[in-house]
Amino acid sequence: MIQHLDKTNFEKTITENQVVLVDFFADWCGPCKALHPALEELSNDFEGKAVISKINVDTNPELAAQFKVRSIPALFYFKNGEIVGTQNGLHSKSVLASHLNNIIKN
């Protein structure tokens, strides 16, 4: 299950979970909508290994500004609370899974 984050639970989520993928998105964004099914599948595939989460940039502009999100979807990979990778745009499930597996292993 994808976790929806905002300023009240963001810090806790990235620091209390070893690996977290954060998708900065908006409801009106076509590529964001296209990415959602892959993220849903990843949330099931990586259950217990990584947290898959989303942050709506329209309702959480302070978080989008903090991470200098200029275009969406913007994907941020966190490990132990630190950013270990980023991607912009629409990517396939296999590409995302590969990045997650590499982060988990390293």
Backbone as CSV, one residue per row, in Angstrom:
resi,resn,N_x,N_y,N_z,CA_x,CA_y,CA_z,C_x,C_y,C_z
1,MET,0.834,-1.189,0.000,0.000,0.000,0.000,0.879,1.254,0.000
2,ILE,0.573,2.158,-0.866,1.312,3.412,-0.949,0.956,4.285,0.251
3,GLN,1.971,4.855,0.879,1.747,5.772,1.996,1.703,7.202,1.457
4,HIS,0.720,7.955,1.902,0.637,9.364,1.530,1.279,10.186,2.637
5,LEU,2.260,10.979,2.234,3.022,11.759,3.197,2.675,13.236,3.109
6,ASP,2.882,13.909,4.225,2.767,15.365,4.296,3.759,15.839,5.354
7,LYS,3.715,17.114,5.697,4.722,17.640,6.625,4.613,17.027,8.020
8,THR,3.468,16.442,8.350,3.309,15.865,9.692,3.943,14.489,9.835
9,ASN,4.092,13.738,8.750,4.621,12.380,8.866,5.850,12.103,7.986
10,PHE,6.297,13.097,7.243,7.412,12.899,6.320,8.703,12.487,7.032
11,GLU,9.166,13.310,7.969,10.440,13.051,8.653,10.431,11.699,9.346
12,LYS,9.362,11.411,10.040,9.257,10.135,10.753,9.344,8.961,9.775
13,THR,8.676,9.074,8.648,8.673,7.985,7.671,10.058,7.746,7.094
14,ILE,10.764,8.798,6.705,12.075,8.580,6.070,13.147,8.187,7.077
15,THR,12.974,8.524,8.346,13.997,8.163,9.330,13.719,6.816,9.999
16,GLU,12.469,6.405,10.081,12.142,5.148,10.753,12.112,3.951,9.813
17,ASN,12.225,4.177,8.520,12.244,3.100,7.538,13.573,3.155,6.807
18,GLN,14.175,1.993,6.582,15.505,1.981,5.986,15.499,2.546,4.566
19,VAL,14.569,2.080,3.710,14.520,2.545,2.322,13.117,3.085,2.032
20,VAL,13.069,4.305,1.491,11.792,4.945,1.160,11.898,5.580,-0.220
21,LEU,10.924,5.280,-1.072,10.789,5.945,-2.370,9.661,6.952,-2.229
22,VAL,9.956,8.218,-2.503,8.957,9.283,-2.418,8.678,9.811,-3.815
23,ASP,7.412,9.782,-4.210,6.959,10.315,-5.493,6.269,11.652,-5.246
24,PHE,6.867,12.743,-5.713,6.206,14.052,-5.681,5.311,14.110,-6.911
25,PHE,4.012,14.325,-6.698,3.036,14.248,-7.785,1.964,15.320,-7.620
26,ALA,1.072,15.395,-8.618,-0.131,16.221,-8.538,-1.264,15.455,-9.207
27,ASP,-2.482,15.670,-8.734,-3.648,14.965,-9.278,-3.881,15.270,-10.753
28,TRP,-3.489,16.450,-11.212,-3.740,16.875,-12.594,-2.642,16.428,-13.563
29,CYS,-1.591,15.790,-13.066,-0.413,15.446,-13.866,-0.601,14.097,-14.568
30,GLY,-0.642,14.108,-15.903,-0.809,12.885,-16.686,0.268,11.836,-16.437
31,PRO,1.569,12.201,-16.529,2.611,11.222,-16.251,2.546,10.676,-14.815
32,CYS,2.124,11.513,-13.879,1.979,11.060,-12.490,0.901,9.978,-12.395
33,LYS,-0.202,10.199,-13.100,-1.278,9.203,-13.118,-0.806,7.907,-13.764
34,ALA,-0.010,8.028,-14.816,0.502,6.852,-15.515,1.486,6.064,-14.644
35,LEU,2.199,6.740,-13.762,3.174,6.098,-12.888,2.516,5.361,-11.722
36,HIS,1.334,5.793,-11.336,0.680,5.265,-10.135,0.538,3.738,-10.109
37,PRO,0.079,3.072,-11.191,-0.043,1.607,-11.126,1.283,0.901,-10.836
38,ALA,2.366,1.396,-11.399,3.681,0.798,-11.134,4.056,0.962,-9.670
39,LEU,3.753,2.124,-9.099,4.052,2.351,-7.686,3.215,1.446,-6.790
40,GLU,1.958,1.241,-7.163,1.096,0.320,-6.400,1.692,-1.078,-6.402
41,GLU,2.126,-1.546,-7.567,2.727,-2.873,-7.670,4.015,-2.948,-6.859
42,LEU,4.843,-1.921,-6.936,6.084,-1.898,-6.169,5.822,-1.921,-4.668
43,SER,4.760,-1.242,-4.233,4.448,-1.232,-2.798,4.143,-2.639,-2.306
44,ASN,3.556,-3.470,-3.163,3.307,-4.870,-2.809,4.582,-5.701,-2.942
45,ASP,5.299,-5.509,-4.035,6.515,-6.288,-4.295,7.596,-6.057,-3.239
46,PHE,7.697,-4.832,-2.728,8.757,-4.481,-1.786,8.262,-4.367,-0.344
47,GLU,7.084,-4.885,-0.076,6.546,-4.828,1.282,7.538,-5.459,2.254
48,GLY,7.842,-4.732,3.314,8.810,-5.209,4.294,10.246,-4.872,3.951
49,LYS,10.505,-4.416,2.718,11.866,-4.065,2.293,12.021,-2.569,2.038
50,ALA,10.948,-1.933,1.539,10.986,-0.504,1.209,9.574,0.059,1.330
51,VAL,9.497,1.333,1.651,8.223,2.034,1.719,8.068,2.848,0.444
52,ILE,6.939,2.682,-0.218,6.620,3.464,-1.411,5.619,4.529,-0.969
53,SER,5.935,5.787,-1.252,5.096,6.870,-0.745,4.909,7.964,-1.794
54,LYS,3.922,8.821,-1.529,3.600,9.919,-2.437,3.396,11.194,-1.633
55,ILE,3.783,12.310,-2.239,3.535,13.635,-1.675,2.898,14.484,-2.756
56,ASN,1.708,15.003,-2.486,1.016,15.877,-3.424,1.634,17.274,-3.327
57,VAL,2.207,17.752,-4.435,2.893,19.051,-4.421,1.923,20.221,-4.254
58,ASP,0.663,20.030,-4.647,-0.312,21.111,-4.510,-0.738,21.318,-3.061
59,THR,-0.782,20.251,-2.288,-1.197,20.379,-0.891,-0.012,20.412,0.069
60,ASN,1.185,20.191,-0.457,2.403,20.216,0.360,3.508,21.020,-0.328
61,PRO,3.231,22.287,-0.639,4.225,23.070,-1.380,5.524,23.272,-0.606
62,GLU,5.467,23.264,0.732,6.684,23.462,1.519,7.659,22.292,1.338
63,LEU,7.149,21.078,1.254,8.031,19.926,1.019,8.583,19.943,-0.405
64,ALA,7.741,20.306,-1.364,8.206,20.408,-2.746,9.313,21.465,-2.847
65,ALA,9.152,22.581,-2.162,10.170,23.633,-2.177,11.448,23.178,-1.467
66,GLN,11.296,22.481,-0.354,12.453,21.993,0.402,13.348,21.105,-0.451
67,PHE,12.729,20.309,-1.325,13.501,19.404,-2.172,13.694,19.939,-3.592
68,LYS,13.346,21.206,-3.780,13.549,21.895,-5.059,12.923,21.141,-6.234
69,VAL,11.709,20.652,-6.027,10.985,19.940,-7.074,10.535,20.957,-8.113
70,ARG,11.011,20.805,-9.332,10.691,21.736,-10.409,9.757,21.116,-11.444
71,SER,9.785,19.795,-11.554,8.897,19.098,-12.480,8.454,17.791,-11.814
72,ILE,7.302,17.315,-12.231,6.763,16.090,-11.651,6.392,15.118,-12.756
73,PRO,6.388,13.833,-12.485,6.742,13.230,-11.213,8.242,13.364,-10.916
74,ALA,8.535,13.580,-9.645,9.913,13.644,-9.154,10.051,12.563,-8.093
75,LEU,10.978,11.659,-8.314,11.166,10.531,-7.411,12.441,10.722,-6.602
76,PHE,12.317,10.560,-5.299,13.458,10.663,-4.392,13.582,9.350,-3.641
77,TYR,14.792,8.813,-3.646,15.079,7.575,-2.925,15.840,7.934,-1.658
78,PHE,15.339,7.478,-0.517,15.977,7.728,0.766,16.448,6.407,1.363
79,LYS,17.613,6.452,1.994,18.086,5.308,2.774,18.587,5.850,4.101
80,ASN,18.026,5.324,5.171,18.375,5.781,6.525,18.251,7.297,6.657
81,GLY,17.206,7.864,6.044,16.921,9.294,6.169,17.678,10.204,5.229
82,GLU,18.575,9.661,4.409,19.383,10.462,3.498,18.984,10.190,2.050
83,ILE,19.017,11.229,1.204,18.737,11.049,-0.220,19.903,10.278,-0.844
84,VAL,19.575,9.166,-1.513,20.605,8.372,-2.179,20.374,8.294,-3.690
85,GLY,19.309,8.940,-4.168,19.055,8.957,-5.598,17.807,9.744,-5.933
86,THR,17.748,10.220,-7.174,16.569,10.942,-7.662,16.335,10.574,-9.123
87,GLN,15.090,10.710,-9.545,14.716,10.541,-10.950,13.575,11.507,-11.234
88,ASN,13.520,11.997,-12.440,12.396,12.830,-12.870,11.699,12.161,-14.035
89,GLY,10.387,12.338,-14.098,9.629,11.829,-15.229,9.088,10.434,-15.003
90,LEU,8.483,9.920,-16.050,7.828,8.619,-16.024,8.848,7.522,-16.309
91,HIS,8.900,6.522,-15.436,9.809,5.387,-15.604,9.024,4.097,-15.452
92,SER,9.535,3.028,-16.039,8.867,1.736,-15.951,9.052,1.135,-14.558
93,LYS,8.181,0.197,-14.242,8.275,-0.506,-12.972,9.631,-1.188,-12.846
94,SER,10.125,-1.781,-13.930,11.398,-2.503,-13.858,12.565,-1.565,-13.545
95,VAL,12.549,-0.367,-14.086,13.601,0.613,-13.796,13.555,1.008,-12.326
96,LEU,12.360,1.272,-11.823,12.210,1.653,-10.418,12.617,0.507,-9.499
97,ALA,12.207,-0.703,-9.842,12.552,-1.871,-9.030,14.063,-2.080,-9.000
98,SER,14.705,-1.880,-10.124,16.156,-2.021,-10.195,16.847,-1.032,-9.265
99,HIS,16.403,0.222,-9.274,16.978,1.242,-8.381,16.749,0.858,-6.923
100,LEU,15.533,0.431,-6.603,15.239,0.035,-5.226,16.113,-1.145,-4.786
101,ASN,16.233,-2.148,-5.648,17.080,-3.307,-5.306,18.528,-2.904,-5.071
102,ASN,19.053,-2.011,-5.907,20.431,-1.539,-5.732,20.609,-0.797,-4.403
103,ILE,19.622,0.008,-4.047,19.702,0.756,-2.786,19.615,-0.191,-1.601
104,ILE,18.745,-1.171,-1.675,18.600,-2.133,-0.583,19.890,-2.920,-0.387
105,LYS,20.535,-3.318,-1.480,21.751,-4.136,-1.404,22.969,-3.360,-0.919
106,ASN,23.029,-2.058,-1.218,24.214,-1.260,-0.863,24.074,-0.559,0.462
